[in-house]
Amino acid sequence: MMKFKDGIRVLICATLIMSMWSCKKDDGGASTPENDKYLTCKIDGEYREFNAKVNANDKPSEEVVHFVVVGGHENDDPLSPGLGLELLVEDGGATTTHYTSKESNLHGVYYEQTENGTLSYDNGSDDGTGFELTITRLDDWGVAGTFSGVLRLGAEGEYIKITEGKFSAPYNGNE
């Protein structure tokens, strides 16, 4: 009889552990770094996911974080379309706050590989482009937040509008 009770306890513990591992982030569920890896947005109103190879820069070696870099691709092929965000904070350090390209060294880039080379949309200065980033999480695991902006293809190319951007990316080595 004692062995039966021990078996039941093991089964209950195993079930609880499996339940915790299978929880996904939602309004009421548990959240773990493994299911917190994403980079999504709308480009000109079309929902896009850049969830392949999502990561941030290397884990900072100092307490003060001077730069945040996040990137991802649409699929595992490194030639698939990609999206990246870059923030450099020279005075002080990056924090959980709002940044704009007008006030910060902040850049967004969307790129596609073509037969003729790489098409790269990014934000410049005073050319109708701009980018915004809000960092909501900055810790030992990585960085998370939201973003939006207008990017331009080259100096005189077409514009694209990025809305509803959100990301959660581990530092390299924390994937």
FENSULRA-V976310 format. One record per helix or strand of 2 or more residues. SS is the DSSP state (@ for helix, = for strand). FROM is the first residue (numbers start at 0). TO is the last residue. If there is no record, write none. Layout:
SS:FROM:TO ; SS:FROM:TO
This chain:
@:1:21 ; @:32:35 ; =:37:42 ; =:45:48 ; =:51:57 ; =:66:72 ; =:81:87 ; =:97:99 ; =:104:113 ; =:116:121 ; =:129:137 ; =:141:152 ; =:158:171
